Amino acid sequence: MPQVSPQEFQHLPLRVHTFLTGVPPHDVWAVDLPRWRTGVTLADFLQTVSSCLCKPPSLVRLLLDIRFFVGRIFGWDREPAANTWKTFATRLTDTDRSQSLVPAGTQDGFFRVVYRFKNEQLVELVNRTVHAAALSTLVETSTAYRFYFAVYVRSVSRFTPFYMTLIDPFRKLIVYPSLLRSIRARWNQAFGEETSQFHRE
């Protein structure tokens, strides 16, 4: 479950490349998933996991509990003043809104949905440490599927770069690898058992 080069990610035909102009990806991750059957979209997968791909495994939940405890002490998790930031949803065009499968602002775990297309979803989170967005997309190849997870970061204060440097080791060594392993397990549970049952019948 490696990090992916920006070049590989930029070559994917995604709305996010123009949508988040001026907010470059902080990093991109990918996990390859078995091709149990053809034609599975990200929207199909989301339906099998109650729409939220960001439900953290137990180890990640423990780290998040620690982070939120510290956040409560320092007031990190309150939204910044309304006149200091804008939701990424303000960038949506009428076409984006008509194509999105859920309304902008819909809660998705810790995040709010900006848009959800058939094979691409962008969610965001903003607090006093960072304005972050996470992009998920599913690409089918001739032999497998590849799930991409990209993180975008926009500073909300001079504290943002320091905060990202502080949490980067935890994100890269624990949080994202654990989340992607969880996604692969949920994928196999959703579609692998379906295929096995089909063959038994």
Secondary structure, DSSP 4 states (H G I P E B T S, - for coil): --B--HHHHHTS--THHHHTTT--EEEEEEEEEE-SSS---HHHHHHHTTT-S----HHHHHHHHHHHHHHHHHTTTSPPPGGG---GGGG--HHHHHH-SS-TT-EETTEEEEEE-SSEEEEEEE-SS-EEEEEEEEEE-SSEEEEEEEEEEE-SSTHHHHHHHHHHHHIIIIIHHHHHHHHHHHHIIIIIHHHHHHHH-
